[in-house]
């Protein structure tokens, strides 16, 4: 008898079980995307949106004038206006139908490693719920002018008494006004899944993430990617195994690339210097891919980086201050043994916010540190995070960009590689409002307090500029603007 089992292993390595279903899903996604792209493009025309808003404003006013028998008005014109509005809403209605079907099929695909469905990744349910809510609103919007037209047609075609006629007319006018209000709300935001390269990106909001970040920019970028894009991104990083220099791993090369792109966005590195830095970690074939039309090239990575910056500006403000301190030769970089930089949004929308902390150890040896976070009336009121703090090299002087640009990149790389970066979520009960202090203590493992700082944030129960919904809109707008600038 053979020692190896002859039983089938449908879920084992090398098995092709389920491959047919996966291929069918890919074909179905492609078919859905054809309809989504067509109707989304039509629905996104600015002139069409302006005509829709204008007609939804004019139609109920004209119906009101006709109700009061104003000279020159005709009920048939009111019916025509509402039917025309109904027809103009068809593209946006079909766009959300195809978008919802495409998203549902996309999230049923397996991840790059083929071990699990994207549906199992946190954040997928929120994407589907967002599209479901949008579909309900689009359905309501397209039906209201249709019902208004039917009510007015009933009045014009059948004999009705004064009371019934007044009720039907008033109902048609109210439905028209309701349609106008919904249109204002829907047309003030972009059509979902408008971007063809990363269609689900604008619908994603970060959910679960690590508190301690190692590859700081890469990890925070991945946390803000939708499940589909995150899966493709991880697959792309893995594919770089034979395209990076010997002394570096694909993950380290991508982190270095993202840091270089950020410095380029700050106008600290020009294009030539940027490519010189990229070639330090990538082979020629990988650099050529970054210049090509591949899914993850320099343009798309800049878009993803801009998306992350719009979601988490606090994190990049901490990095920008580190860059500024390195350039100026700040005392915290040159003289002090420990450096702790903090960033918290001024407003905690809906009772929630994020605290970003970056700690540098210039004491000359690795130490165990404890970062204690005390938030007044928070949930919880106290958190203690204990971890290893690597030793970082202390600068001897400031760095002059005009003389030696290379030191800036090297210094920033060393400082980000040898630091402790925390991304901690804070929350308060619904009963708490107003300004609240948050105290952050940097302690050694023996209990000695090195640095203690208090920051403040204003707690609001409602949604404001720092809320997830508004950040989602801002991120989509900034990404769209950047994509248009590349197209020009």
C-alpha positions as CSV (number, residue, x, y, z in Angstrom):
1,X,0.0,0.0,0.0
2,X,1.3,3.5,-0.9
3,X,2.4,5.5,2.1
4,X,0.8,8.7,0.5
5,X,-2.9,9.1,0.9
6,X,-4.9,8.5,-2.3
7,X,-7.9,10.4,-1.0
8,X,-8.8,13.6,-2.9
9,X,-7.6,16.9,-1.4
10,X,-9.8,19.5,-3.0
11,X,-8.4,22.3,-0.9
12,X,-4.8,21.2,-0.8
13,X,-1.8,22.9,-2.5
14,X,-1.8,22.5,-6.3
15,X,-5.5,21.5,-6.4
16,X,-7.6,23.0,-9.2
17,X,-10.8,22.5,-7.3
18,X,-12.9,25.6,-7.6
19,X,-10.8,27.0,-10.4
20,X,-13.8,26.9,-12.8
21,X,-16.0,28.9,-10.5
22,X,-13.2,31.4,-10.0
23,X,-12.8,31.8,-13.8
24,X,-16.6,32.2,-14.1
25,X,-16.5,35.0,-11.5
26,X,-13.7,36.8,-13.4
27,X,-15.8,36.6,-16.6
28,X,-18.9,37.9,-14.8
29,X,-17.0,40.8,-13.2
30,X,-15.7,41.7,-16.6
31,X,-19.2,41.7,-18.1
32,X,-20.6,43.7,-15.1
33,X,-17.7,46.2,-15.5
34,X,-18.6,46.8,-19.1
35,X,-22.1,48.0,-18.1
36,X,-20.7,49.9,-15.1
37,X,-18.2,51.8,-17.1
38,X,-20.7,52.8,-19.8
39,X,-23.5,54.0,-17.5
40,X,-21.1,55.6,-15.0
41,X,-19.5,57.6,-17.8
42,X,-22.9,58.8,-19.0
43,X,-24.1,59.6,-15.5
44,X,-21.0,61.5,-14.7
45,X,-21.3,64.1,-17.5
46,X,-21.5,67.5,-15.8
47,X,-24.0,68.9,-18.3
48,X,-26.3,66.0,-17.6
49,X,-26.2,66.6,-13.9
50,X,-26.9,70.3,-14.3
51,X,-29.9,69.6,-16.5
52,X,-31.3,67.1,-14.0
53,X,-30.9,69.5,-11.1
54,X,-32.5,72.3,-13.2
55,X,-35.5,70.2,-14.3
56,X,-36.1,68.8,-10.8
57,X,-36.2,72.4,-9.5
58,X,-38.5,73.7,-12.4
59,X,-41.0,70.7,-12.5
60,X,-42.6,71.1,-9.1
61,X,-42.8,74.9,-9.5
62,X,-44.5,74.5,-12.9
63,X,-46.9,71.9,-11.4
64,X,-47.7,74.3,-8.6
65,X,-48.5,77.1,-11.1
66,X,-50.6,74.7,-13.1
67,X,-52.5,73.7,-9.9
68,X,-53.5,77.3,-9.4
69,X,-54.5,77.6,-13.1
70,X,-52.0,80.3,-14.0
71,X,-52.4,81.4,-17.6
72,X,-50.2,79.6,-20.1
73,X,-49.6,76.5,-18.0
74,X,-50.7,73.1,-19.1
75,X,-50.9,69.8,-17.2
76,X,-49.5,67.9,-20.2
77,X,-46.3,70.0,-20.0
78,X,-46.0,69.0,-16.3
79,X,-46.4,65.4,-17.3
80,X,-43.7,65.8,-20.0
81,X,-41.3,67.4,-17.5
82,X,-41.6,64.6,-15.0
83,X,-41.2,61.9,-17.6
84,X,-38.1,63.7,-19.0
85,X,-36.7,63.8,-15.5
86,X,-37.4,60.1,-15.1
87,X,-35.5,59.3,-18.3
88,X,-32.6,61.4,-17.3
89,X,-32.2,59.5,-14.0
90,X,-31.9,56.1,-15.9
91,X,-28.1,56.3,-16.4
92,X,-27.3,57.0,-12.8
93,X,-29.8,54.2,-11.7
94,X,-28.2,51.7,-14.0
95,X,-24.8,52.8,-13.0
96,X,-25.5,51.9,-9.3
97,X,-27.1,48.6,-10.3
98,X,-24.1,47.5,-12.3
99,X,-21.7,48.9,-9.6
100,X,-23.4,46.9,-6.9
101,X,-23.3,43.7,-9.0
102,X,-19.7,44.3,-9.9
103,X,-18.7,44.9,-6.3
104,X,-20.5,41.8,-5.0
105,X,-18.8,39.6,-7.6
106,X,-15.4,41.2,-7.0
107,X,-15.6,40.6,-3.3
108,X,-16.4,36.9,-3.9
109,X,-13.1,36.4,-5.6
110,X,-10.2,34.8,-3.7
111,X,-7.3,36.8,-2.4
112,X,-3.9,36.7,-4.2
113,X,-2.8,33.7,-2.1
114,X,-6.0,31.8,-3.0
115,X,-6.6,30.8,0.6
116,X,-9.7,32.9,1.4
117,X,-12.4,34.9,-0.2
118,X,-12.2,38.7,-0.1
119,X,-15.6,38.6,1.6
120,X,-13.9,37.4,4.8
121,X,-11.7,40.6,5.0
122,X,-13.0,43.3,7.4
123,X,-14.5,46.2,5.5
124,X,-16.3,44.4,2.7
125,X,-19.6,44.6,4.4
126,X,-19.3,48.4,4.7
127,X,-18.6,48.6,1.0
128,X,-21.7,46.6,0.1
129,X,-23.9,48.5,2.6
130,X,-22.8,51.8,1.1
131,X,-23.7,50.6,-2.4
132,X,-27.0,49.2,-1.1
133,X,-27.9,52.5,0.5
134,X,-27.0,54.4,-2.6
135,X,-29.2,52.0,-4.7
136,X,-32.2,52.6,-2.4
137,X,-31.8,56.4,-2.8
138,X,-31.4,56.1,-6.6
139,X,-34.5,53.9,-6.8
140,X,-36.5,56.4,-4.7
141,X,-35.2,59.2,-6.9
142,X,-36.1,57.6,-10.2
143,X,-39.6,56.5,-9.0
144,X,-40.7,59.9,-7.6
145,X,-41.0,61.7,-11.0
146,X,-42.6,58.6,-12.5
147,X,-45.3,58.6,-9.8
148,X,-45.7,62.4,-10.2
149,X,-46.3,61.9,-13.9
150,X,-48.8,59.1,-13.3
151,X,-50.8,61.2,-10.8
152,X,-51.0,64.1,-13.2
153,X,-51.9,61.8,-16.1
154,X,-54.8,60.4,-13.9
155,X,-56.0,64.0,-13.3
156,X,-55.9,64.9,-17.0
157,X,-57.5,61.7,-18.3
158,X,-60.2,61.1,-15.8
159,X,-62.9,63.1,-14.2
160,X,-62.0,63.9,-10.6
161,X,-63.8,66.0,-8.0
162,X,-62.1,69.0,-6.4
163,X,-60.9,67.2,-3.3
164,X,-59.4,64.2,-5.1
165,X,-57.8,66.5,-7.7
166,X,-56.3,68.6,-5.0
167,X,-54.9,65.6,-3.2
168,X,-53.4,64.2,-6.4
169,X,-51.9,67.5,-7.5
170,X,-50.4,68.1,-4.1
171,X,-49.0,64.6,-4.0
172,X,-47.3,65.1,-7.4
173,X,-45.8,68.5,-6.2
174,X,-44.5,67.0,-2.9
175,X,-43.0,64.1,-4.8
176,X,-41.3,66.5,-7.2
177,X,-39.9,68.5,-4.3
178,X,-38.7,65.3,-2.6
179,X,-37.0,64.3,-5.9
180,X,-35.2,67.7,-6.0
181,X,-33.9,67.3,-2.4
182,X,-32.6,63.7,-3.1
183,X,-31.0,64.9,-6.3
184,X,-29.1,67.7,-4.4
185,X,-27.8,65.1,-2.0
186,X,-26.8,62.5,-4.6
187,X,-25.3,64.8,-7.2
188,X,-23.2,66.5,-4.6
189,X,-21.2,63.3,-4.3
190,X,-19.4,61.3,-7.0
191,X,-21.0,58.3,-8.7
192,X,-19.6,55.2,-6.8
193,X,-16.9,53.1,-8.5
194,X,-16.1,55.8,-11.0
195,X,-12.4,55.0,-11.0
196,X,-11.6,52.1,-13.3
197,X,-8.2,51.3,-11.9
198,X,-9.2,51.0,-8.2
199,X,-13.0,50.9,-8.4
200,X,-13.7,50.0,-4.7
201,X,-11.1,52.3,-3.2
202,X,-13.4,55.3,-2.7
203,X,-15.9,53.1,-0.8
204,X,-13.5,51.8,1.7
205,X,-12.9,53.0,5.3
206,X,-10.1,51.5,7.4
207,X,-11.4,49.2,10.1
208,X,-8.8,46.9,11.8
209,X,-5.1,47.8,11.8
210,X,-1.9,47.2,13.9
211,X,-1.2,49.7,16.7
212,X,2.6,49.4,16.3
213,X,3.8,50.1,12.7
214,X,7.1,48.7,11.4
215,X,7.1,49.5,7.7
216,X,5.3,52.7,8.6
217,X,4.1,54.2,5.3
218,X,3.5,50.8,3.7
219,X,1.4,49.5,6.6
220,X,-0.7,52.7,6.9
221,X,-1.2,52.7,3.1
222,X,-2.4,49.0,3.1
223,X,-4.8,49.8,6.0
224,X,-6.5,52.3,3.8
225,X,-6.9,50.1,0.7
226,X,-10.1,48.2,-0.1
227,X,-9.8,44.3,0.1
228,X,-9.4,43.9,-3.7
229,X,-6.7,46.6,-4.1
230,X,-4.9,45.4,-0.9
231,X,-4.9,41.8,-2.3
232,X,-3.4,42.9,-5.6
233,X,-0.9,45.2,-3.8
234,X,0.4,42.3,-1.7
235,X,0.6,40.1,-4.8
236,X,2.6,42.9,-6.5
237,X,5.0,43.2,-3.6
238,X,5.6,39.4,-3.7
239,X,6.2,39.5,-7.4
240,X,9.2,41.9,-6.8
241,X,11.3,39.2,-5.2
242,X,13.6,38.9,-8.2
243,X,13.5,42.6,-9.1
244,X,15.1,44.2,-6.1
245,X,18.7,44.5,-5.1
246,X,20.4,41.7,-3.2
247,X,20.7,43.6,0.1
248,X,17.0,44.4,0.4
249,X,13.7,42.6,0.6
250,X,10.6,43.5,-1.6
251,X,8.8,44.9,1.5
252,X,11.8,47.1,2.3
253,X,12.1,48.2,-1.3
254,X,8.4,49.2,-1.5
255,X,8.7,51.2,1.8
256,X,11.8,53.0,0.5
257,X,9.9,53.7,-2.8
258,X,6.9,55.2,-0.9
259,X,9.2,57.4,1.2
260,X,10.9,58.7,-1.9
261,X,7.6,59.5,-3.5
262,X,6.5,61.4,-0.4
263,X,9.7,63.5,-0.5
264,X,9.1,64.1,-4.2
265,X,5.6,65.3,-3.4
266,X,7.1,67.8,-0.9
267,X,9.4,69.1,-3.7
268,X,12.5,68.0,-1.8
269,X,13.5,65.6,-4.5
270,X,13.3,66.3,-8.3
271,X,12.4,63.6,-10.8
272,X,16.0,62.8,-11.6
273,X,17.0,62.4,-8.0
274,X,13.8,60.4,-7.3
275,X,14.7,57.9,-10.0
276,X,18.3,57.7,-8.7
277,X,17.0,56.7,-5.3
278,X,14.5,54.2,-6.7
279,X,17.4,52.5,-8.6
280,X,19.2,52.0,-5.4
281,X,16.7,49.4,-4.3
282,X,15.1,48.2,-7.6
283,X,16.7,46.6,-10.6
284,X,16.3,48.1,-14.1
285,X,13.3,45.8,-15.0
286,X,11.4,46.9,-11.9
287,X,12.1,50.6,-12.7
288,X,10.8,50.1,-16.3
289,X,7.6,48.5,-14.9
290,X,7.1,51.6,-12.6
291,X,7.3,53.7,-15.7
292,X,4.9,51.5,-17.8
293,X,1.1,51.2,-17.7
294,X,1.2,48.3,-15.2
295,X,-1.4,48.3,-12.4
296,X,1.1,49.5,-9.8
297,X,3.3,52.1,-11.4
298,X,4.5,55.5,-10.2
299,X,1.2,57.2,-11.2
300,X,-1.0,54.7,-9.4
301,X,1.2,54.6,-6.3
302,X,1.0,58.4,-6.1
303,X,-2.8,58.1,-6.3
304,X,-2.8,55.5,-3.5
305,X,-0.4,57.6,-1.4
306,X,-2.7,60.7,-1.9
307,X,-5.7,58.6,-0.9
308,X,-3.9,57.6,2.3
309,X,-2.9,61.2,3.0
310,X,-6.5,62.4,2.7
311,X,-7.6,59.8,5.1
312,X,-4.7,60.1,7.6
313,X,-3.2,63.6,7.4
314,X,-2.1,63.4,11.0
315,X,0.4,60.6,10.2
316,X,2.0,62.5,7.4
317,X,2.2,65.7,9.5
318,X,4.4,63.7,11.9
319,X,6.6,62.5,9.1
320,X,6.8,66.0,7.7
321,X,7.9,67.4,11.1
322,X,10.6,64.7,11.3
323,X,11.8,65.8,7.8
324,X,11.8,69.5,9.0
325,X,13.7,68.7,12.2
326,X,16.3,66.7,10.3
327,X,16.8,69.6,7.8
328,X,17.0,72.3,10.6
329,X,19.0,70.2,13.0
330,X,16.4,70.5,15.8
331,X,17.6,70.0,19.3
332,X,15.3,66.9,19.6
333,X,17.4,65.3,16.9
334,X,20.9,66.6,17.9
335,X,20.9,67.0,21.7
336,X,18.1,65.1,23.3
337,X,18.3,61.4,24.3
338,X,14.6,60.8,23.5
339,X,12.2,62.3,21.0
340,X,8.4,61.9,21.1
341,X,6.2,63.5,18.5
342,X,2.4,63.4,18.8
343,X,-0.5,64.2,16.5
344,X,-4.2,64.1,17.3
345,X,-7.0,65.8,15.2
346,X,-8.5,68.9,16.8
347,X,-11.9,67.4,16.5
348,X,-13.0,63.8,17.6
349,X,-16.0,63.4,15.3
350,X,-18.7,61.0,16.5
351,X,-16.6,60.5,19.7
352,X,-13.7,58.7,17.9
353,X,-10.3,59.8,16.7
354,X,-6.7,58.5,16.2
355,X,-3.6,59.3,18.0
356,X,-0.3,59.1,16.1
357,X,2.9,58.8,18.2
358,X,6.5,58.5,17.0
359,X,9.3,57.8,19.4
360,X,13.1,58.0,18.7
361,X,15.7,56.6,21.1
362,X,19.0,58.4,20.9
363,X,20.4,56.9,24.2
364,X,22.8,54.6,22.3
365,X,21.2,51.3,23.2
366,X,17.9,49.5,22.8
367,X,15.4,49.9,25.6
368,X,12.1,48.5,26.7
369,X,9.6,51.4,26.8
370,X,6.0,51.8,27.9
371,X,3.7,54.4,26.3
372,X,0.9,55.2,28.6
373,X,-2.2,56.9,27.1
374,X,-4.6,58.5,29.5
375,X,-7.8,59.9,28.0
376,X,-10.2,61.7,30.4
377,X,-13.6,60.0,30.5
378,X,-12.5,57.8,27.5
379,X,-13.3,54.2,26.8
380,X,-10.9,53.0,28.1
381,X,-9.5,55.8,30.3
382,X,-6.0,54.3,30.2
383,X,-3.9,52.2,27.8
384,X,-0.3,51.0,28.3
385,X,1.6,49.7,25.3
386,X,4.9,48.0,26.1
387,X,7.5,47.4,23.3
388,X,11.1,47.4,22.3
389,X,12.6,50.7,21.2
390,X,15.6,50.4,18.8
391,X,18.5,52.7,19.0
392,X,18.6,55.5,16.4
393,X,21.6,57.5,15.2
394,X,21.8,61.0,16.6
395,X,22.6,63.7,13.9
396,X,25.6,65.9,14.4
397,X,24.3,68.9,12.6
398,X,21.5,70.1,10.3
399,X,21.4,69.0,6.7
400,X,21.7,71.5,3.9
401,X,19.7,70.5,0.8
402,X,21.7,72.8,-1.4
403,X,25.0,71.1,-0.6
404,X,24.2,67.4,-0.2
405,X,20.8,66.1,-0.9
406,X,21.8,62.5,-0.3
407,X,22.0,62.9,3.5
408,X,18.4,63.8,3.8
409,X,17.1,60.6,2.2
410,X,19.6,58.5,4.2
411,X,18.8,60.3,7.5
412,X,15.1,60.0,7.0
413,X,15.4,56.3,6.1
414,X,17.5,55.7,9.3
415,X,15.1,57.6,11.5
416,X,12.0,55.8,10.1
417,X,13.7,52.4,10.3
418,X,14.7,52.9,13.9
419,X,11.7,54.3,15.6
420,X,8.5,53.3,17.4
421,X,5.4,54.4,15.6
422,X,2.0,53.9,17.1
423,X,-1.5,54.4,15.6
424,X,-3.9,54.1,18.4
425,X,-7.7,54.6,18.2
426,X,-9.4,56.6,21.0
427,X,-13.1,56.7,21.8
428,X,-15.4,58.4,24.2
429,X,-19.0,57.6,25.3
430,X,-21.9,59.4,23.6
431,X,-22.5,61.3,26.8
432,X,-19.1,63.1,26.6
433,X,-18.7,66.3,24.6
434,X,-16.4,69.4,24.6
435,X,-12.7,69.7,24.8
436,X,-10.9,66.8,26.6
437,X,-7.2,66.3,27.4
438,X,-5.2,63.2,26.4
439,X,-2.0,62.6,28.4
440,X,0.8,60.5,26.8
441,X,3.6,59.3,29.1
442,X,6.9,57.8,27.7
443,X,8.2,55.5,30.5
444,X,11.1,53.1,30.8
445,X,10.4,49.6,32.0
446,X,11.8,50.5,35.4
447,X,9.0,53.1,35.8
448,X,11.1,56.2,35.0
449,X,9.1,58.8,33.1
450,X,11.1,60.3,30.2
451,X,8.6,62.5,28.5
452,X,5.0,63.5,29.5
453,X,2.8,65.5,27.1
454,X,-0.8,66.6,27.1
455,X,-2.8,67.2,23.9
456,X,-6.4,68.2,23.6
457,X,-9.2,67.3,21.2
458,X,-12.8,68.5,21.0
459,X,-15.4,65.7,21.2
460,X,-18.5,65.9,19.1
461,X,-21.3,63.5,18.8
462,X,-22.1,64.5,15.2
463,X,-20.3,64.0,11.9
464,X,-17.9,66.8,11.0
465,X,-14.9,67.2,8.7
466,X,-13.0,64.5,10.6
467,X,-15.8,61.9,10.3
468,X,-15.3,58.8,8.2
469,X,-18.0,59.8,5.7
470,X,-16.4,63.2,5.1
471,X,-12.9,61.8,4.9
472,X,-14.2,59.3,2.3
473,X,-15.6,62.1,0.2
474,X,-12.4,64.2,0.5
475,X,-10.2,61.2,-0.3
476,X,-12.2,60.5,-3.5
477,X,-12.1,64.1,-4.6
478,X,-8.3,64.4,-4.0
479,X,-7.6,61.2,-5.9
480,X,-9.8,62.3,-8.7
481,X,-8.0,65.7,-9.0
482,X,-4.6,63.9,-9.0
483,X,-5.8,61.4,-11.7
484,X,-7.0,64.3,-13.8
485,X,-3.7,66.1,-13.5
486,X,-1.9,63.0,-14.7
487,X,-4.3,62.7,-17.6
488,X,-3.4,66.3,-18.7
